Every structure is written in structure tokens, then in C-alpha cells.
């Protein structure tokens, strides 16, 4: 488990972990503003590999 200071950073870290390692990445955040901060990272994770 890695603690971060911002939910968006945690989301990008989990998405990048999933892309590099090939396993699912996960992050936890509080509801409300915490969930809103993860929206951008969730969109990044849902786009798949941009290099292909």
C-alpha cells in the first residue's frame, strides 16, 4: 500500500501500474470530493494503451 496526498495522483499511479505490470491497479478514496478527484484518472485508465 502506498499513501498519497491526493486522490488524483493515486488514481494515475494505479492506472500506470496496471499498464506496466499487466495486473489490475486499485486505489481507495473518500466519497464526495475524493471521488471527484479520481474522475480524470479513471478516464485515463479506461482509454487503454495510447501507444497502439
VMD Tcl script that builds the backbone (N, CA, C; Angstrom):
set m [mol new atoms 156]
animate dup $m
set s [atomselect $m all]
$s set {name element resname resid chain x y z} {
  {N N UNK 1 A 0.851 -1.164 0.000}
  {CA C UNK 1 A 0.000 0.000 0.000}
  {C C UNK 1 A 0.899 1.231 0.000}
  {N N UNK 2 A 0.557 2.180 -0.841}
  {CA C UNK 2 A 1.296 3.433 -0.946}
  {C C UNK 2 A 0.341 4.575 -0.610}
  {N N UNK 3 A 0.699 5.390 0.340}
  {CA C UNK 3 A -0.132 6.543 0.709}
  {C C UNK 3 A 0.241 7.731 -0.167}
  {N N UNK 4 A -0.762 8.432 -0.628}
  {CA C UNK 4 A -0.537 9.630 -1.436}
  {C C UNK 4 A -1.234 10.810 -0.782}
  {N N UNK 5 A -0.920 12.003 -1.247}
  {CA C UNK 5 A -1.533 13.206 -0.694}
  {C C UNK 5 A -2.776 13.635 -1.468}
  {N N UNK 6 A -2.976 13.049 -2.643}
  {CA C UNK 6 A -4.106 13.480 -3.465}
  {C C UNK 6 A -4.686 12.277 -4.188}
  {N N UNK 7 A -5.999 12.205 -4.276}
  {CA C UNK 7 A -6.676 11.070 -4.887}
  {C C UNK 7 A -6.367 10.948 -6.375}
  {N N UNK 8 A -6.211 12.059 -7.057}
  {CA C UNK 8 A -5.944 12.008 -8.491}
  {C C UNK 8 A -4.582 11.365 -8.753}
  {N N UNK 9 A -3.593 11.697 -7.947}
  {CA C UNK 9 A -2.283 11.072 -8.080}
  {C C UNK 9 A -2.354 9.574 -7.822}
  {N N UNK 10 A -3.133 9.173 -6.829}
  {CA C UNK 10 A -3.294 7.754 -6.542}
  {C C UNK 10 A -3.955 7.025 -7.715}
  {N N UNK 11 A -4.931 7.667 -8.329}
  {CA C UNK 11 A -5.597 7.055 -9.474}
  {C C UNK 11 A -4.673 6.875 -10.656}
  {N N UNK 12 A -3.850 7.885 -10.942}
  {CA C UNK 12 A -2.889 7.767 -12.041}
  {C C UNK 12 A -1.826 6.720 -11.741}
  {N N UNK 13 A -1.410 6.631 -10.483}
  {CA C UNK 13 A -0.434 5.608 -10.107}
  {C C UNK 13 A -1.014 4.213 -10.307}
  {N N UNK 14 A -2.265 4.005 -9.920}
  {CA C UNK 14 A -2.906 2.698 -10.082}
  {C C UNK 14 A -3.091 2.359 -11.564}
  {N N UNK 15 A -3.469 3.330 -12.365}
  {CA C UNK 15 A -3.657 3.095 -13.800}
  {C C UNK 15 A -2.333 2.768 -14.480}
  {N N UNK 16 A -1.285 3.485 -14.120}
  {CA C UNK 16 A 0.028 3.240 -14.715}
  {C C UNK 16 A 0.579 1.896 -14.270}
  {N N UNK 17 A 0.365 1.536 -13.024}
  {CA C UNK 17 A 0.772 0.219 -12.535}
  {C C UNK 17 A 0.112 -0.872 -13.372}
  {N N UNK 18 A -1.168 -0.714 -13.626}
  {CA C UNK 18 A -1.889 -1.693 -14.430}
  {C C UNK 18 A -1.343 -1.802 -15.837}
  {N N UNK 19 A -0.970 -0.685 -16.423}
  {CA C UNK 19 A -0.425 -0.706 -17.783}
  {C C UNK 19 A 0.961 -1.335 -17.831}
  {N N UNK 20 A 1.802 -1.040 -16.849}
  {CA C UNK 20 A 3.177 -1.526 -16.867}
  {C C UNK 20 A 3.307 -2.984 -16.438}
  {N N UNK 21 A 2.585 -3.367 -15.403}
  {CA C UNK 21 A 2.711 -4.705 -14.842}
  {C C UNK 21 A 1.761 -5.696 -15.507}
  {N N UNK 22 A 0.621 -5.216 -15.954}
  {CA C UNK 22 A -0.360 -6.102 -16.580}
  {C C UNK 22 A -1.364 -6.677 -15.595}
  {N N UNK 23 A -1.334 -6.217 -14.354}
  {CA C UNK 23 A -2.304 -6.629 -13.350}
  {C C UNK 23 A -3.178 -5.422 -13.026}
  {N N UNK 24 A -4.302 -5.675 -12.401}
  {CA C UNK 24 A -5.208 -4.583 -12.057}
  {C C UNK 24 A -4.616 -3.718 -10.956}
  {N N UNK 25 A -4.678 -2.414 -11.143}
  {CA C UNK 25 A -4.287 -1.472 -10.101}
  {C C UNK 25 A -5.542 -0.988 -9.395}
  {N N UNK 26 A -5.414 -0.618 -8.142}
  {CA C UNK 26 A -6.576 -0.161 -7.378}
  {C C UNK 26 A -6.176 1.008 -6.497}
  {N N UNK 27 A -7.133 1.897 -6.232}
  {CA C UNK 27 A -6.896 2.986 -5.281}
  {C C UNK 27 A -8.173 3.212 -4.480}
  {N N UNK 28 A -7.986 3.686 -3.286}
  {CA C UNK 28 A -9.089 3.961 -2.376}
  {C C UNK 28 A -9.155 5.459 -2.126}
  {N N UNK 29 A -10.348 5.990 -2.009}
  {CA C UNK 29 A -10.526 7.410 -1.711}
  {C C UNK 29 A -11.862 7.605 -1.008}
  {N N UNK 30 A -11.992 8.736 -0.371}
  {CA C UNK 30 A -13.234 9.078 0.310}
  {C C UNK 30 A -14.307 9.458 -0.710}
  {N N UNK 31 A -15.539 9.403 -0.292}
  {CA C UNK 31 A -16.643 9.838 -1.150}
  {C C UNK 31 A -16.653 11.353 -1.251}
  {N N UNK 32 A -17.422 11.866 -2.178}
  {CA C UNK 32 A -17.540 13.312 -2.351}
  {C C UNK 32 A -16.378 13.873 -3.143}
  {N N UNK 33 A -15.637 14.826 -2.581}
  {CA C UNK 33 A -14.529 15.436 -3.315}
  {C C UNK 33 A -13.447 14.427 -3.694}
  {N N UNK 34 A -13.232 13.428 -2.852}
  {CA C UNK 34 A -12.232 12.407 -3.164}
  {C C UNK 34 A -12.588 11.635 -4.412}
  {N N UNK 35 A -13.838 11.294 -4.568}
  {CA C UNK 35 A -14.284 10.572 -5.760}
  {C C UNK 35 A -14.234 11.473 -6.992}
  {N N UNK 36 A -14.529 12.731 -6.818}
  {CA C UNK 36 A -14.478 13.663 -7.950}
  {C C UNK 36 A -13.051 13.845 -8.450}
  {N N UNK 37 A -12.088 13.795 -7.551}
  {CA C UNK 37 A -10.687 13.930 -7.943}
  {C C UNK 37 A -10.188 12.722 -8.732}
  {N N UNK 38 A -10.843 11.586 -8.609}
  {CA C UNK 38 A -10.408 10.387 -9.329}
  {C C UNK 38 A -11.007 10.267 -10.716}
  {N N UNK 39 A -11.909 11.132 -11.091}
  {CA C UNK 39 A -12.595 11.016 -12.383}
  {C C UNK 39 A -11.609 11.089 -13.543}
  {N N UNK 40 A -10.667 12.016 -13.507}
  {CA C UNK 40 A -9.694 12.153 -14.584}
  {C C UNK 40 A -8.835 10.907 -14.703}
  {N N UNK 41 A -8.391 10.377 -13.574}
  {CA C UNK 41 A -7.565 9.168 -13.592}
  {C C UNK 41 A -8.366 7.961 -14.083}
  {N N UNK 42 A -9.634 7.887 -13.735}
  {CA C UNK 42 A -10.466 6.783 -14.211}
  {C C UNK 42 A -10.647 6.859 -15.735}
  {N N UNK 43 A -10.795 8.062 -16.258}
  {CA C UNK 43 A -10.881 8.231 -17.698}
  {C C UNK 43 A -9.592 7.812 -18.388}
  {N N UNK 44 A -8.470 8.160 -17.797}
  {CA C UNK 44 A -7.159 7.755 -18.327}
  {C C UNK 44 A -7.035 6.244 -18.334}
  {N N UNK 45 A -7.458 5.598 -17.266}
  {CA C UNK 45 A -7.375 4.138 -17.179}
  {C C UNK 45 A -8.303 3.459 -18.167}
  {N N UNK 46 A -9.433 4.068 -18.460}
  {CA C UNK 46 A -10.413 3.462 -19.357}
  {C C UNK 46 A -10.039 3.593 -20.838}
  {N N UNK 47 A -9.110 4.501 -21.171}
  {CA C UNK 47 A -8.770 4.714 -22.561}
  {C C UNK 47 A -7.904 3.608 -23.138}
  {N N UNK 48 A -7.296 2.812 -22.289}
  {CA C UNK 48 A -6.429 1.739 -22.786}
  {C C UNK 48 A -5.059 2.275 -23.156}
  {N N UNK 49 A -4.329 1.513 -23.923}
  {CA C UNK 49 A -2.960 1.886 -24.269}
  {C C UNK 49 A -2.987 2.878 -25.438}
  {N N UNK 50 A -2.472 4.069 -25.202}
  {CA C UNK 50 A -2.482 5.121 -26.229}
  {C C UNK 50 A -1.409 4.912 -27.291}
  {N N UNK 51 A -0.412 4.049 -27.028}
  {CA C UNK 51 A 0.690 3.846 -27.964}
  {C C UNK 51 A 0.318 2.927 -29.118}
  {N N UNK 52 A -0.704 2.140 -28.958}
  {CA C UNK 52 A -1.064 1.181 -30.019}
  {C C UNK 52 A -1.986 1.790 -31.023}
}
mol reanalyze $m
mol bondsrecalc $m
mol representation Tube
mol addrep $m
